[in-house]
C-alpha cells in the first residue's frame, strides 16, 4: 500500500503572510496535519469544501491512502508566490 507524503509549504518563494486555500471536489478524504511536539489533527475534506491553511512553516499535511475510497478526488490549492522580477 502506498504511504502518504507529508508536505511542508516552507519554500522561500511562497508568501507566508497569506493563507493557502485548498478546494476539494469528488470523494471525501481525510487530511492529517502534524506539528513537532503536538498531537496530529485529522480533518475530512468533503466535496465542495474550502480549507484555509496558515503557519505552513511549522505544520505538515498529508492525505493518507484510503483503499476503501474508490471514487476520484481533485484538489485545487492556491498559494501566493513571490515574484522577484
Jmol script that loads the backbone (N, CA, C; Angstrom):
load data "model"
ATOM      1  N   UNK A   1       0.844  -1.184   0.000  1.00  0.00           N
ATOM      2  CA  UNK A   1       0.000   0.000   0.000  1.00  0.00           C
ATOM      3  C   UNK A   1       0.888   1.246   0.000  1.00  0.00           C
ATOM      4  N   UNK A   2       0.570   2.251  -0.831  1.00  0.00           N
ATOM      5  CA  UNK A   2       1.373   3.473  -0.862  1.00  0.00           C
ATOM      6  C   UNK A   2       1.288   4.227   0.459  1.00  0.00           C
ATOM      7  N   UNK A   3       2.368   4.872   0.817  1.00  0.00           N
ATOM      8  CA  UNK A   3       2.399   5.692   2.027  1.00  0.00           C
ATOM      9  C   UNK A   3       2.017   7.122   1.672  1.00  0.00           C
ATOM     10  N   UNK A   4       1.522   7.852   2.643  1.00  0.00           N
ATOM     11  CA  UNK A   4       1.227   9.261   2.403  1.00  0.00           C
ATOM     12  C   UNK A   4       2.522  10.068   2.536  1.00  0.00           C
ATOM     13  N   UNK A   5       2.593  11.138   1.805  1.00  0.00           N
ATOM     14  CA  UNK A   5       3.751  12.016   1.836  1.00  0.00           C
ATOM     15  C   UNK A   5       3.347  13.292   2.559  1.00  0.00           C
ATOM     16  N   UNK A   6       4.091  13.630   3.598  1.00  0.00           N
ATOM     17  CA  UNK A   6       3.804  14.861   4.340  1.00  0.00           C
ATOM     18  C   UNK A   6       4.448  16.041   3.627  1.00  0.00           C
ATOM     19  N   UNK A   7       3.655  17.073   3.408  1.00  0.00           N
ATOM     20  CA  UNK A   7       4.095  18.259   2.685  1.00  0.00           C
ATOM     21  C   UNK A   7       4.245  19.413   3.662  1.00  0.00           C
ATOM     22  N   UNK A   8       5.308  20.185   3.491  1.00  0.00           N
ATOM     23  CA  UNK A   8       5.534  21.379   4.297  1.00  0.00           C
ATOM     24  C   UNK A   8       5.745  22.539   3.329  1.00  0.00           C
ATOM     25  N   UNK A   9       4.798  23.457   3.287  1.00  0.00           N
ATOM     26  CA  UNK A   9       4.864  24.586   2.361  1.00  0.00           C
ATOM     27  C   UNK A   9       5.767  25.681   2.940  1.00  0.00           C
ATOM     28  N   UNK A  10       7.073  25.416   2.936  1.00  0.00           N
ATOM     29  CA  UNK A  10       8.004  26.376   3.519  1.00  0.00           C
ATOM     30  C   UNK A  10       9.039  26.889   2.515  1.00  0.00           C
ATOM     31  N   UNK A  11       8.730  26.757   1.216  1.00  0.00           N
ATOM     32  CA  UNK A  11       9.653  27.242   0.203  1.00  0.00           C
ATOM     33  C   UNK A  11       9.808  28.760   0.310  1.00  0.00           C
ATOM     34  N   UNK A  12      10.999  29.239   0.037  1.00  0.00           N
ATOM     35  CA  UNK A  12      11.289  30.675   0.152  1.00  0.00           C
ATOM     36  C   UNK A  12      10.445  31.519  -0.797  1.00  0.00           C
ATOM     37  N   UNK A  13       9.988  30.952  -1.898  1.00  0.00           N
ATOM     38  CA  UNK A  13       9.207  31.709  -2.878  1.00  0.00           C
ATOM     39  C   UNK A  13       7.737  31.854  -2.492  1.00  0.00           C
ATOM     40  N   UNK A  14       7.286  31.152  -1.445  1.00  0.00           N
ATOM     41  CA  UNK A  14       5.879  31.251  -1.024  1.00  0.00           C
ATOM     42  C   UNK A  14       5.709  32.378  -0.019  1.00  0.00           C
ATOM     43  N   UNK A  15       4.676  33.164  -0.206  1.00  0.00           N
ATOM     44  CA  UNK A  15       4.351  34.261   0.707  1.00  0.00           C
ATOM     45  C   UNK A  15       3.711  33.678   1.962  1.00  0.00           C
ATOM     46  N   UNK A  16       4.429  33.684   3.073  1.00  0.00           N
ATOM     47  CA  UNK A  16       3.948  33.093   4.329  1.00  0.00           C
ATOM     48  C   UNK A  16       2.958  33.992   5.069  1.00  0.00           C
ATOM     49  N   UNK A  17       2.736  35.227   4.576  1.00  0.00           N
ATOM     50  CA  UNK A  17       1.795  36.124   5.247  1.00  0.00           C
ATOM     51  C   UNK A  17       0.364  35.901   4.769  1.00  0.00           C
ATOM     52  N   UNK A  18       0.194  35.039   3.759  1.00  0.00           N
ATOM     53  CA  UNK A  18      -1.126  34.777   3.183  1.00  0.00           C
ATOM     54  C   UNK A  18      -1.465  33.299   3.359  1.00  0.00           C
ATOM     55  N   UNK A  19      -2.721  33.007   3.732  1.00  0.00           N
ATOM     56  CA  UNK A  19      -3.152  31.617   3.879  1.00  0.00           C
ATOM     57  C   UNK A  19      -3.154  30.902   2.531  1.00  0.00           C
ATOM     58  N   UNK A  20      -2.903  29.592   2.558  1.00  0.00           N
ATOM     59  CA  UNK A  20      -3.105  28.735   1.387  1.00  0.00           C
ATOM     60  C   UNK A  20      -4.565  28.309   1.397  1.00  0.00           C
ATOM     61  N   UNK A  21      -5.169  28.204   0.225  1.00  0.00           N
ATOM     62  CA  UNK A  21      -6.561  27.775   0.109  1.00  0.00           C
ATOM     63  C   UNK A  21      -6.621  26.506  -0.719  1.00  0.00           C
ATOM     64  N   UNK A  22      -7.308  25.479  -0.210  1.00  0.00           N
ATOM     65  CA  UNK A  22      -7.476  24.223  -0.930  1.00  0.00           C
ATOM     66  C   UNK A  22      -8.967  23.956  -1.110  1.00  0.00           C
ATOM     67  N   UNK A  23      -9.365  23.765  -2.362  1.00  0.00           N
ATOM     68  CA  UNK A  23     -10.749  23.482  -2.714  1.00  0.00           C
ATOM     69  C   UNK A  23     -10.830  22.033  -3.177  1.00  0.00           C
ATOM     70  N   UNK A  24     -11.721  21.244  -2.564  1.00  0.00           N
ATOM     71  CA  UNK A  24     -11.822  19.809  -2.843  1.00  0.00           C
ATOM     72  C   UNK A  24     -13.080  19.477  -3.640  1.00  0.00           C
ATOM     73  N   UNK A  25     -12.915  18.557  -4.580  1.00  0.00           N
ATOM     74  CA  UNK A  25     -14.028  18.048  -5.386  1.00  0.00           C
ATOM     75  C   UNK A  25     -13.955  16.531  -5.389  1.00  0.00           C
ATOM     76  N   UNK A  26     -15.091  15.863  -5.438  1.00  0.00           N
ATOM     77  CA  UNK A  26     -15.112  14.405  -5.539  1.00  0.00           C
ATOM     78  C   UNK A  26     -15.208  13.735  -4.182  1.00  0.00           C
ATOM     79  N   UNK A  27     -14.558  12.580  -4.075  1.00  0.00           N
ATOM     80  CA  UNK A  27     -14.664  11.744  -2.871  1.00  0.00           C
ATOM     81  C   UNK A  27     -14.145  12.468  -1.632  1.00  0.00           C
ATOM     82  N   UNK A  28     -14.790  12.209  -0.522  1.00  0.00           N
ATOM     83  CA  UNK A  28     -14.342  12.727   0.769  1.00  0.00           C
ATOM     84  C   UNK A  28     -13.060  11.998   1.168  1.00  0.00           C
ATOM     85  N   UNK A  29     -12.047  12.753   1.567  1.00  0.00           N
ATOM     86  CA  UNK A  29     -10.780  12.171   2.018  1.00  0.00           C
ATOM     87  C   UNK A  29     -10.340  12.888   3.279  1.00  0.00           C
ATOM     88  N   UNK A  30      -9.555  12.202   4.086  1.00  0.00           N
ATOM     89  CA  UNK A  30      -9.012  12.790   5.309  1.00  0.00           C
ATOM     90  C   UNK A  30      -7.662  13.435   5.028  1.00  0.00           C
ATOM     91  N   UNK A  31      -7.414  14.574   5.682  1.00  0.00           N
ATOM     92  CA  UNK A  31      -6.099  15.207   5.646  1.00  0.00           C
ATOM     93  C   UNK A  31      -5.568  15.211   7.072  1.00  0.00           C
ATOM     94  N   UNK A  32      -4.300  14.861   7.215  1.00  0.00           N
ATOM     95  CA  UNK A  32      -3.645  14.814   8.526  1.00  0.00           C
ATOM     96  C   UNK A  32      -2.701  16.003   8.630  1.00  0.00           C
ATOM     97  N   UNK A  33      -2.810  16.749   9.716  1.00  0.00           N
ATOM     98  CA  UNK A  33      -1.913  17.868   9.992  1.00  0.00           C
ATOM     99  C   UNK A  33      -1.019  17.473  11.163  1.00  0.00           C
ATOM    100  N   UNK A  34       0.273  17.748  11.031  1.00  0.00           N
ATOM    101  CA  UNK A  34       1.226  17.394  12.092  1.00  0.00           C
ATOM    102  C   UNK A  34       2.154  18.564  12.365  1.00  0.00           C
ATOM    103  N   UNK A  35       2.514  18.696  13.633  1.00  0.00           N
ATOM    104  CA  UNK A  35       3.477  19.712  14.070  1.00  0.00           C
ATOM    105  C   UNK A  35       4.329  19.085  15.157  1.00  0.00           C
ATOM    106  N   UNK A  36       5.624  19.287  15.078  1.00  0.00           N
ATOM    107  CA  UNK A  36       6.536  18.703  16.056  1.00  0.00           C
ATOM    108  C   UNK A  36       6.118  19.110  17.470  1.00  0.00           C
ATOM    109  N   UNK A  37       5.981  18.120  18.335  1.00  0.00           N
ATOM    110  CA  UNK A  37       5.606  18.367  19.720  1.00  0.00           C
ATOM    111  C   UNK A  37       4.112  18.464  19.954  1.00  0.00           C
ATOM    112  N   UNK A  38       3.307  18.305  18.913  1.00  0.00           N
ATOM    113  CA  UNK A  38       1.844  18.399  19.033  1.00  0.00           C
ATOM    114  C   UNK A  38       1.196  17.120  18.521  1.00  0.00           C
ATOM    115  N   UNK A  39       0.006  16.848  19.003  1.00  0.00           N
ATOM    116  CA  UNK A  39      -0.769  15.710  18.518  1.00  0.00           C
ATOM    117  C   UNK A  39      -1.288  16.009  17.116  1.00  0.00           C
ATOM    118  N   UNK A  40      -1.235  15.010  16.227  1.00  0.00           N
ATOM    119  CA  UNK A  40      -1.733  15.179  14.862  1.00  0.00           C
ATOM    120  C   UNK A  40      -3.232  15.442  14.870  1.00  0.00           C
ATOM    121  N   UNK A  41      -3.683  16.183  13.854  1.00  0.00           N
ATOM    122  CA  UNK A  41      -5.089  16.532  13.706  1.00  0.00           C
ATOM    123  C   UNK A  41      -5.573  15.969  12.371  1.00  0.00           C
ATOM    124  N   UNK A  42      -6.749  15.336  12.379  1.00  0.00           N
ATOM    125  CA  UNK A  42      -7.343  14.766  11.166  1.00  0.00           C
ATOM    126  C   UNK A  42      -8.573  15.591  10.804  1.00  0.00           C
ATOM    127  N   UNK A  43      -8.679  15.978   9.520  1.00  0.00           N
ATOM    128  CA  UNK A  43      -9.813  16.764   9.035  1.00  0.00           C
ATOM    129  C   UNK A  43     -10.345  16.130   7.759  1.00  0.00           C
ATOM    130  N   UNK A  44     -11.654  15.873   7.705  1.00  0.00           N
ATOM    131  CA  UNK A  44     -12.280  15.340   6.494  1.00  0.00           C
ATOM    132  C   UNK A  44     -12.445  16.469   5.484  1.00  0.00           C
ATOM    133  N   UNK A  45     -12.030  16.203   4.235  1.00  0.00           N
ATOM    134  CA  UNK A  45     -12.193  17.171   3.152  1.00  0.00           C
ATOM    135  C   UNK A  45     -13.325  16.665   2.252  1.00  0.00           C
ATOM    136  N   UNK A  46     -14.506  17.216   2.435  1.00  0.00           N
ATOM    137  CA  UNK A  46     -15.678  16.790   1.676  1.00  0.00           C
ATOM    138  C   UNK A  46     -15.755  17.544   0.356  1.00  0.00           C
ATOM    139  N   UNK A  47     -16.526  17.004  -0.592  1.00  0.00           N
ATOM    140  CA  UNK A  47     -16.707  17.645  -1.893  1.00  0.00           C
ATOM    141  C   UNK A  47     -17.237  19.064  -1.702  1.00  0.00           C
ATOM    142  N   UNK A  48     -16.597  20.029  -2.330  1.00  0.00           N
ATOM    143  CA  UNK A  48     -17.006  21.421  -2.231  1.00  0.00           C
ATOM    144  C   UNK A  48     -16.437  22.156  -1.036  1.00  0.00           C
ATOM    145  N   UNK A  49     -15.634  21.474  -0.212  1.00  0.00           N
ATOM    146  CA  UNK A  49     -15.092  22.133   0.973  1.00  0.00           C
ATOM    147  C   UNK A  49     -13.908  23.028   0.609  1.00  0.00           C
ATOM    148  N   UNK A  50     -13.752  24.100   1.363  1.00  0.00           N
ATOM    149  CA  UNK A  50     -12.641  25.034   1.213  1.00  0.00           C
ATOM    150  C   UNK A  50     -11.866  25.035   2.518  1.00  0.00           C
ATOM    151  N   UNK A  51     -10.597  24.706   2.440  1.00  0.00           N
ATOM    152  CA  UNK A  51      -9.735  24.651   3.616  1.00  0.00           C
ATOM    153  C   UNK A  51      -8.707  25.764   3.515  1.00  0.00           C
ATOM    154  N   UNK A  52      -8.612  26.609   4.537  1.00  0.00           N
ATOM    155  CA  UNK A  52      -7.591  27.652   4.593  1.00  0.00           C
ATOM    156  C   UNK A  52      -6.508  27.206   5.567  1.00  0.00           C
ATOM    157  N   UNK A  53      -5.263  27.249   5.101  1.00  0.00           N
ATOM    158  CA  UNK A  53      -4.139  26.815   5.933  1.00  0.00           C
ATOM    159  C   UNK A  53      -3.176  27.977   6.124  1.00  0.00           C
ATOM    160  N   UNK A  54      -2.743  28.173   7.364  1.00  0.00           N
ATOM    161  CA  UNK A  54      -1.725  29.181   7.645  1.00  0.00           C
ATOM    162  C   UNK A  54      -0.643  28.549   8.514  1.00  0.00           C
ATOM    163  N   UNK A  55       0.400  29.297   8.776  1.00  0.00           N
ATOM    164  CA  UNK A  55       1.514  28.805   9.605  1.00  0.00           C
ATOM    165  C   UNK A  55       2.135  27.548   8.991  1.00  0.00           C
ATOM    166  N   UNK A  56       2.332  27.555   7.685  1.00  0.00           N
ATOM    167  CA  UNK A  56       2.815  26.363   6.985  1.00  0.00           C
ATOM    168  C   UNK A  56       4.299  26.101   7.187  1.00  0.00           C
ATOM    169  N   UNK A  57       5.037  27.022   7.825  1.00  0.00           N
ATOM    170  CA  UNK A  57       6.444  26.740   8.128  1.00  0.00           C
ATOM    171  C   UNK A  57       6.552  25.759   9.295  1.00  0.00           C
ATOM    172  N   UNK A  58       5.517  25.685  10.108  1.00  0.00           N
ATOM    173  CA  UNK A  58       5.532  24.837  11.301  1.00  0.00           C
ATOM    174  C   UNK A  58       4.799  23.513  11.107  1.00  0.00           C
ATOM    175  N   UNK A  59       3.785  23.487  10.277  1.00  0.00           N
ATOM    176  CA  UNK A  59       2.917  22.326  10.120  1.00  0.00           C
ATOM    177  C   UNK A  59       3.194  21.578   8.828  1.00  0.00           C
ATOM    178  N   UNK A  60       2.987  20.284   8.841  1.00  0.00           N
ATOM    179  CA  UNK A  60       2.987  19.482   7.621  1.00  0.00           C
ATOM    180  C   UNK A  60       1.568  18.945   7.426  1.00  0.00           C
ATOM    181  N   UNK A  61       1.267  18.541   6.189  1.00  0.00           N
ATOM    182  CA  UNK A  61      -0.048  17.953   5.921  1.00  0.00           C
ATOM    183  C   UNK A  61       0.103  16.832   4.908  1.00  0.00           C
ATOM    184  N   UNK A  62      -0.810  15.875   4.990  1.00  0.00           N
ATOM    185  CA  UNK A  62      -0.786  14.713   4.103  1.00  0.00           C
ATOM    186  C   UNK A  62      -2.190  14.152   3.960  1.00  0.00           C
ATOM    187  N   UNK A  63      -2.419  13.496   2.825  1.00  0.00           N
ATOM    188  CA  UNK A  63      -3.665  12.755   2.610  1.00  0.00           C
ATOM    189  C   UNK A  63      -3.273  11.290   2.539  1.00  0.00           C
ATOM    190  N   UNK A  64      -3.541  10.524   3.611  1.00  0.00           N
ATOM    191  CA  UNK A  64      -3.127   9.114   3.635  1.00  0.00           C
ATOM    192  C   UNK A  64      -3.970   8.261   2.689  1.00  0.00           C
ATOM    193  N   UNK A  65      -3.410   7.159   2.210  1.00  0.00           N
ATOM    194  CA  UNK A  65      -4.185   6.245   1.363  1.00  0.00           C
ATOM    195  C   UNK A  65      -5.418   5.729   2.110  1.00  0.00           C
ATOM    196  N   UNK A  66      -6.523   5.642   1.426  1.00  0.00           N
ATOM    197  CA  UNK A  66      -7.755   5.077   1.963  1.00  0.00           C
ATOM    198  C   UNK A  66      -8.276   4.090   0.922  1.00  0.00           C
ATOM    199  N   UNK A  67      -7.809   2.834   0.972  1.00  0.00           N
ATOM    200  CA  UNK A  67      -8.161   1.841  -0.040  1.00  0.00           C
ATOM    201  C   UNK A  67      -9.659   1.647  -0.229  1.00  0.00           C
ATOM    202  N   UNK A  68     -10.453   1.919   0.798  1.00  0.00           N
ATOM    203  CA  UNK A  68     -11.899   1.726   0.684  1.00  0.00           C
ATOM    204  C   UNK A  68     -12.562   2.816  -0.157  1.00  0.00           C
ATOM    205  N   UNK A  69     -11.875   3.943  -0.395  1.00  0.00           N
ATOM    206  CA  UNK A  69     -12.431   5.023  -1.210  1.00  0.00           C
ATOM    207  C   UNK A  69     -12.099   4.740  -2.664  1.00  0.00           C
ATOM    208  N   UNK A  70     -13.125   4.533  -3.474  1.00  0.00           N
ATOM    209  CA  UNK A  70     -12.938   4.176  -4.893  1.00  0.00           C
ATOM    210  C   UNK A  70     -13.221   5.350  -5.835  1.00  0.00           C
ATOM    211  N   UNK A  71     -13.946   6.361  -5.372  1.00  0.00           N
ATOM    212  CA  UNK A  71     -14.295   7.498  -6.211  1.00  0.00           C
ATOM    213  C   UNK A  71     -13.082   8.424  -6.370  1.00  0.00           C
ATOM    214  N   UNK A  72     -13.012   9.124  -7.503  1.00  0.00           N
ATOM    215  CA  UNK A  72     -11.891  10.049  -7.710  1.00  0.00           C
ATOM    216  C   UNK A  72     -12.039  11.317  -6.870  1.00  0.00           C
ATOM    217  N   UNK A  73     -10.931  11.990  -6.716  1.00  0.00           N
ATOM    218  CA  UNK A  73     -10.889  13.254  -5.976  1.00  0.00           C
ATOM    219  C   UNK A  73      -9.942  14.202  -6.682  1.00  0.00           C
ATOM    220  N   UNK A  74     -10.334  15.477  -6.743  1.00  0.00           N
ATOM    221  CA  UNK A  74      -9.474  16.528  -7.289  1.00  0.00           C
ATOM    222  C   UNK A  74      -9.356  17.614  -6.236  1.00  0.00           C
ATOM    223  N   UNK A  75      -8.148  18.115  -6.079  1.00  0.00           N
ATOM    224  CA  UNK A  75      -7.890  19.184  -5.122  1.00  0.00           C
ATOM    225  C   UNK A  75      -7.175  20.324  -5.837  1.00  0.00           C
ATOM    226  N   UNK A  76      -7.689  21.536  -5.698  1.00  0.00           N
ATOM    227  CA  UNK A  76      -7.038  22.723  -6.238  1.00  0.00           C
ATOM    228  C   UNK A  76      -6.500  23.529  -5.064  1.00  0.00           C
ATOM    229  N   UNK A  77      -5.209  23.796  -5.069  1.00  0.00           N
ATOM    230  CA  UNK A  77      -4.591  24.557  -3.989  1.00  0.00           C
ATOM    231  C   UNK A  77      -4.047  25.864  -4.536  1.00  0.00           C
ATOM    232  N   UNK A  78      -4.349  26.943  -3.841  1.00  0.00           N
ATOM    233  CA  UNK A  78      -3.932  28.279  -4.254  1.00  0.00           C
ATOM    234  C   UNK A  78      -2.937  28.823  -3.240  1.00  0.00           C
ATOM    235  N   UNK A  79      -1.767  29.249  -3.755  1.00  0.00           N
ATOM    236  CA  UNK A  79      -0.717  29.817  -2.917  1.00  0.00           C
ATOM    237  C   UNK A  79      -0.237  31.097  -3.581  1.00  0.00           C
ATOM    238  N   UNK A  80       0.170  32.061  -2.783  1.00  0.00           N
ATOM    239  CA  UNK A  80       0.774  33.277  -3.348  1.00  0.00           C
ATOM    240  C   UNK A  80       2.277  33.048  -3.429  1.00  0.00           C
ATOM    241  N   UNK A  81       2.809  33.277  -4.619  1.00  0.00           N
ATOM    242  CA  UNK A  81       4.230  33.089  -4.863  1.00  0.00           C
ATOM    243  C   UNK A  81       4.866  34.457  -5.060  1.00  0.00           C
ATOM    244  N   UNK A  82       6.007  34.671  -4.401  1.00  0.00           N
ATOM    245  CA  UNK A  82       6.745  35.924  -4.571  1.00  0.00           C
ATOM    246  C   UNK A  82       7.347  35.976  -5.955  1.00  0.00           C
ATOM    247  N   UNK A  83       7.295  37.122  -6.576  1.00  0.00           N
ATOM    248  CA  UNK A  83       7.935  37.324  -7.883  1.00  0.00           C
ATOM    249  C   UNK A  83       9.103  38.277  -7.682  1.00  0.00           C
ATOM    250  N   UNK A  84      10.261  37.845  -8.120  1.00  0.00           N
ATOM    251  CA  UNK A  84      11.469  38.668  -7.959  1.00  0.00           C
ATOM    252  C   UNK A  84      11.867  39.328  -9.271  1.00  0.00           C
ATOM    253  N   UNK A  85      10.902  39.514 -10.170  1.00  0.00           N
ATOM    254  CA  UNK A  85      11.201  40.142 -11.462  1.00  0.00           C
ATOM    255  C   UNK A  85      11.322  41.642 -11.348  1.00  0.00           C
TER     256      UNK A  85
END
end "model"
wireframe off; spacefill off
backbone 0.3
color backbone group
